Amino acid sequence: MSGIKKSDPTSIISMIHSSEITPKPFEQEILLFETIIAGTSHIEGIHDLDLQIGDHLSFFREPDNEYDNQAIVIKTNHQEKIGYVPKSDNLVFSRLMDAGKHLFGKIKAKDLKGQWLVIKIEVYLLD
């Protein structure tokens, strides 16, 4: 018989190679850009939403958008649509998202100018 022993299922090596435990890679938030949310004046009830500095915002591609096939819609954690990444800024971001990269935003500032709610955000890449 050879000197090879059956591996012990409780050993750390066995656990690492099992499908039960998958090590997570190191992740970090990389600040890419600062901009304002476009289209907030077209969102009904936006003034009633509880939007706070630092709130996390989700980005979703909207390639079938009739005005911009690079459109990225922005939603709150409660899935409330609050606008879009501006068309002038979204080409690179939409390509990153289409390539499977995770982008998101955080509210940096907000200001009411007349009836227009200006929301400044930071765009992040989770890598």
C-alpha positions in Angstrom: 0.0 0.0 0.0 1.3 3.5 -0.8 2.0 6.2 1.8 -1.0 8.3 0.7 -3.6 8.7 3.4 -7.3 9.5 2.8 -7.8 13.1 3.7 -9.4 14.0 6.9 -12.8 15.7 6.2 -12.3 18.0 9.2 -8.9 19.3 8.0 -8.6 22.9 6.8 -7.4 21.8 3.4 -10.5 19.6 3.0 -12.7 22.5 4.0 -11.1 24.9 1.6 -11.5 22.5 -1.3 -15.1 21.6 -0.4 -18.0 23.5 -2.0 -19.3 24.3 1.4 -16.8 27.1 2.1 -15.7 29.5 -0.6 -13.2 32.1 0.3 -14.3 35.6 -0.6 -11.8 37.8 -2.5 -10.7 41.1 -1.0 -13.3 43.7 -2.1 -13.0 47.4 -1.9 -15.0 50.4 -2.9 -13.2 52.5 -5.5 -14.5 56.1 -6.0 -14.7 56.8 -9.7 -16.6 60.0 -10.2 -18.9 62.7 -8.7 -21.9 63.9 -10.6 -25.6 64.9 -10.0 -28.6 62.7 -10.6 -30.4 63.5 -13.9 -34.2 63.6 -14.2 -35.1 64.2 -10.6 -37.6 66.8 -11.6 -39.6 64.1 -13.5 -39.9 61.8 -10.5 -43.3 62.1 -8.9 -43.1 62.3 -5.1 -39.3 62.7 -5.0 -39.6 65.5 -2.4 -41.4 63.0 -0.1 -38.6 60.4 -0.1 -36.3 60.2 2.9 -33.0 60.7 1.2 -30.0 61.1 3.5 -26.3 62.0 2.9 -24.4 58.7 2.7 -27.4 56.6 1.5 -26.4 53.8 -0.8 -27.9 53.9 -4.3 -28.3 51.0 -6.7 -27.6 51.3 -10.4 -29.4 49.3 -13.1 -28.8 49.3 -16.8 -31.7 50.3 -19.0 -30.4 49.4 -22.5 -34.0 49.6 -24.0 -34.4 53.3 -22.9 -35.9 55.1 -25.8 -33.8 58.2 -25.2 -30.4 56.7 -24.4 -29.3 53.0 -24.9 -26.5 53.6 -22.4 -29.0 54.6 -19.6 -28.3 53.7 -16.0 -31.3 54.1 -13.7 -30.7 55.0 -10.0 -32.8 53.5 -7.2 -32.9 53.7 -3.5 -32.5 50.7 -1.2 -36.3 50.5 -1.2 -36.2 50.2 -5.1 -37.6 53.7 -5.6 -36.4 55.2 -8.9 -34.9 58.7 -8.3 -33.3 59.4 -11.7 -30.4 58.5 -14.0 -26.7 58.8 -14.3 -26.4 61.8 -16.7 -26.2 60.9 -20.3 -23.0 62.9 -20.6 -21.3 60.7 -18.0 -22.8 57.2 -18.6 -20.8 55.8 -21.5 -17.9 54.3 -19.6 -20.1 53.3 -16.6 -22.6 51.5 -18.8 -19.8 49.6 -20.5 -18.3 48.6 -17.1 -21.8 47.4 -16.0 -22.3 45.5 -19.2 -19.0 43.8 -18.6 -20.3 42.5 -15.2 -18.8 45.2 -12.9 -20.7 46.2 -9.9 -21.3 50.0 -9.7 -23.3 51.9 -7.2 -23.7 55.4 -5.8 -23.8 57.2 -2.5 -25.5 60.5 -1.8 -23.0 63.2 -1.2 -25.2 66.3 -1.0 -28.7 67.5 -1.8 -30.1 70.9 -2.3 -33.5 72.3 -3.3 -33.3 74.9 -6.1 -36.8 76.1 -6.6 -38.8 72.9 -7.4 -35.7 71.1 -8.6 -34.1 68.7 -6.1 -30.4 68.6 -6.9 -28.8 65.3 -5.6 -25.0 65.1 -5.9 -23.6 61.6 -5.8 -20.4 59.7 -5.8 -20.1 56.8 -8.2 -18.2 53.7 -6.9 -16.9 50.5 -8.4 -16.9 47.4 -6.1 -13.8 45.5 -7.0 
